[in-house]
Amino acid sequence: MNIELESSQKGNGAVTLTIKGEIDMSSSSKVRAHLTDLFKGNQSAIVVDLSDVSYIDSSGIATLVEGLQWSHTSNKKFRLTGLAPMVKDVFEIARLLTVFEVYDSQEEALKGV
């Protein structure tokens, strides 16, 4: 399955990255490249919308963890939103729901950035 990535600037210095499809070994490098470009920008926050992600494997999780690490070194907020039940289960199993800032909606994730 192909993956679609779309980023959009928000007026508050934040950018949202909407991902559609499956984040797996074949697509995680594309997500990583996109995140790398976003972290090079002047955004104060990066919100990753996963509401249209139907599947994520360990390489996808590793890519998002890398984004979280970049956020700490660059002093930018890195938030996730819209975790579908199957994706949320993967985060729960990996015990990452308390590591990431996870929100139910983009609007919530963009508050206070």
N, C-alpha and C positions, 0 to 999 in steps of 0.2 A: 504494500500500500504506500502511496506517495504521502509525503508530509507537506503541509503548507504552513509557512511562517509569514506573519504580517505584523509589523510594528507601527505604532501610531503615537505621535507626540501628544502629550496632555499639557494643558496650559499652566500647570503647577510645577513644571520642571521634571515631570515624570514621563516615562515612556511605557507603553504596554506592548508586550509581545504575545500575540495570540497564536497558539499552535493548534493545528488541526491534523488529526491522523494518529499514527502510532510512533512513539519514540522508542526505537530499538537500535540494535547494532548498526543497521544500515542508514539510519537517519540521525542518530545522536551527534555525528560530526557536523551535520548541517546546523543543528540547534546550537552547538558549541560555537561555530563560526559566527552565527548571528549574535549570540550573547557577547562574544568577544568584541564585535563592532559596537554594540550598545554600551559596553563598559568603557570604550574609548571616547564616547560622547560626553556631553556636559550635563547629563541628566542627574538629578538628585536621587531618583528612584527608578527601579526597573520592576515592573509588575508582569509576571508571566501568567497568562490566562490559559489554563489547562482544561477548560470546560468541554472542548471538542477533541480531547485526547482519549482514545478508547483503550490504549494499552501503553504501558511503559515498562521497560526491563531494566536490569541493573546498569547498563551503559547509559540509559536515559537518566536514571537516578544520579549516577556519577557526574554527568554533565551538569545537572542542577546543583549538586553539592559544590562543584567547581565554581559555578556562578555565585553561590553563597560565600565561598572563600574570597572571590574577587571583590564582593561587596564589602567584606571586612577590610581588605587592604586599600580599597578606593574610597571608603567612607560613604558608600551609596546604599540606600535601602534596597533590599531584594525580597520581593514578596510573591507568593503564589496564590492563585485564586481559581475557583471553579473545579476543584478536584472531583471527578466522577467517582462513584462508589468503588469501582474496580481499581482505579488509580490511587484512591485514598487508602485502600487496603494494602497496597504495596508500600506506601509511606508508613502505615501503622506497623506492618511486619518489620520494616527496617528501623523502626523507632525514630522516625524523622519528623513526625508531626510536631514535636516540641522543639526541634532544631530550626525548622523553617518558620517564617511568619506566614500562616495560611489563613486566607479570608474566603468568605462565601461568595463575594461578588467583587467585580472590579471597582465599584464605587466605594465599598468598604476599604479595599486595599489602597486606594488613592487618598484616603483621608489622612491628613497630617504628614504628608510627605514633603 
